[in-house]
C-alpha cells in the first residue's frame, strides 16, 4: 500500500510544474487572460452606453 502512495505523491508534485511549462498550457492561459480583458472592456462599454442614454 505504501508503494502505491509514493508514485501518486510524485506524480501529483510533478504534474503542475510540467503543466505550467507546457507551451500549450501557457498559450491557453494567455488566451484566457485576453478574453477576460475583452469581456471587461465590453462590459464597461455597455454600462457607459446605457448610462449615457439614461442620464441624457
Residue, then its C-alpha position, 0 to 999 in steps of 0.5 A: x500500500x505504501x508503494x502505491x502512495x509514493x508514485x501518486x505523491x510524485x506524480x501529483x508534485x510533478x504534474x503542475x510544474x510540467x503543466x505550467x511549462x507546457x507551451x500549450x498550457x501557457x498559450x491557453x492561459x494567455x488566451x484566457x487572460x485576453x478574453x477576460x480583458x475583452x469581456x471587461x472592456x465590453x462590459x464597461x462599454x455597455x454600462x457607459x452606453x446605457x448610462x449615457x442614454x439614461x442620464x441624457 
